[in-house]
Amino acid sequence: MTRARNVVPRLRRRKRLMRRAKGFWGGRHRLLRTVKETLLRSGNFAYRDRRNKKRTFRRLWIQRINAASRMNGLSYSKFIYGLNQADVQIDRKTLSELAFNDPVAFEAIVATAKKALAA
């Protein structure tokens, strides 16, 4: 009698890992030990960058708002301060979209901020 070698679960585990490593380059999709290491690293990067993505997009939105508000005669900080004074509750993502896609509406918001700063 031969000993049980856990063949089916082992192959199933290997197959699952190999499926996740599909598209990786060289031994990173072919060799089990390398696949495991690569998947661990890629998981860590994915976890880290899901958080970094939020920071990166906020920076982009602020840059767009700054550029658009300067074209209308206000710096970013004065624009945001004016919006707070006017009690306008629009987040940076929406402001960025308006600045990028609808400059006329953004000009109206800048006018509101200027009015609040003057008062």
C-alpha positions as CSV (number, residue, x, y, z in Angstrom):
1,M,0.0,0.0,0.0
2,T,1.3,3.5,-0.8
3,R,1.0,6.4,1.5
4,A,-1.5,9.2,0.9
5,R,0.2,12.2,-0.7
6,N,-2.5,14.8,-0.5
7,V,-2.3,15.2,-4.3
8,V,-5.6,16.8,-5.1
9,P,-5.6,19.5,-2.5
10,R,-1.9,20.3,-3.3
11,L,-2.6,20.6,-7.0
12,R,-5.7,22.7,-6.3
13,R,-3.7,25.1,-4.1
14,R,-1.0,25.3,-6.8
15,K,-3.5,25.9,-9.5
16,R,-5.2,28.7,-7.5
17,L,-1.8,30.4,-7.0
18,M,-0.9,30.0,-10.6
19,R,-4.2,31.5,-11.8
20,R,-3.5,34.6,-9.6
21,A,0.0,34.9,-11.1
22,K,-1.2,34.7,-14.7
23,G,0.4,37.4,-16.8
24,F,3.5,37.8,-14.6
25,W,6.9,37.6,-16.3
26,G,9.3,34.7,-16.4
27,G,9.5,32.4,-13.3
28,R,7.1,34.7,-11.5
29,H,4.2,32.9,-13.2
30,R,5.9,29.5,-13.6
31,L,7.7,28.5,-10.4
32,L,5.7,27.9,-7.3
33,R,8.0,29.3,-4.7
34,T,8.6,32.5,-6.8
35,V,4.9,32.8,-7.5
36,K,4.2,32.7,-3.7
37,E,6.8,35.4,-3.0
38,T,5.5,37.6,-5.9
39,L,1.9,37.3,-4.8
40,L,2.8,38.3,-1.3
41,R,4.7,41.4,-2.5
42,S,2.0,42.3,-5.0
43,G,-0.6,42.0,-2.2
44,N,1.4,44.4,0.0
45,F,1.8,46.9,-2.8
46,A,-1.9,46.7,-3.6
47,Y,-2.8,47.3,0.1
48,R,-0.4,50.2,0.4
49,D,-1.4,51.8,-2.9
50,R,-5.2,51.6,-2.2
51,R,-4.4,54.2,0.5
52,N,-1.9,56.2,-1.5
53,K,-4.4,56.5,-4.4
54,K,-6.7,58.7,-2.2
55,R,-3.8,61.0,-1.4
56,T,-2.7,61.2,-5.0
57,F,-6.2,62.1,-6.3
58,R,-6.7,64.8,-3.6
59,R,-3.4,66.4,-4.8
60,L,-4.5,66.3,-8.4
61,W,-7.9,67.9,-7.5
62,I,-6.1,70.7,-5.5
63,Q,-3.8,71.4,-8.4
64,R,-6.7,71.7,-10.8
65,I,-8.7,74.0,-8.4
66,N,-5.6,76.1,-7.8
67,A,-4.9,76.6,-11.5
68,A,-8.6,77.4,-12.3
69,S,-9.0,79.8,-9.3
70,R,-5.8,81.6,-10.2
71,M,-7.1,82.1,-13.7
72,N,-10.1,83.9,-12.0
73,G,-7.9,86.0,-9.8
74,L,-7.7,84.1,-6.5
75,S,-5.1,81.8,-5.0
76,Y,-6.3,78.3,-3.8
77,S,-6.1,79.1,-0.1
78,K,-8.1,82.4,-0.5
79,F,-10.6,80.6,-2.7
80,I,-11.2,77.8,-0.1
81,Y,-11.3,80.3,2.7
82,G,-13.9,82.4,0.7
83,L,-16.0,79.3,0.2
84,N,-15.9,78.5,3.9
85,Q,-16.9,82.1,4.7
86,A,-19.8,81.8,2.2
87,D,-20.8,78.5,3.8
88,V,-20.5,76.7,0.4
89,Q,-20.2,72.9,1.0
90,I,-18.7,71.5,-2.2
91,D,-15.9,69.0,-1.9
92,R,-12.6,69.2,-3.8
93,K,-13.5,66.4,-6.2
94,T,-16.6,68.2,-7.4
95,L,-14.8,71.6,-7.6
96,S,-12.1,69.9,-9.7
97,E,-14.6,68.4,-12.1
98,L,-16.3,71.8,-12.4
99,A,-13.0,73.6,-13.0
100,F,-12.0,71.0,-15.6
101,N,-15.3,70.5,-17.4
102,D,-17.5,73.5,-16.7
103,P,-15.4,76.7,-16.4
104,V,-18.5,79.0,-16.4
105,A,-20.0,77.3,-13.4
106,F,-16.6,77.4,-11.7
107,E,-16.4,81.2,-12.4
108,A,-19.8,81.6,-10.6
109,I,-18.4,79.8,-7.5
110,V,-15.3,81.9,-7.6
111,A,-17.5,85.0,-7.7
112,T,-19.3,83.7,-4.6
113,A,-16.0,83.2,-2.8
114,K,-14.8,86.7,-3.8
115,K,-18.1,88.2,-2.5
116,A,-17.7,86.4,0.8
117,L,-14.1,87.6,1.1
118,A,-15.1,91.3,0.4
119,A,-17.8,91.2,3.1
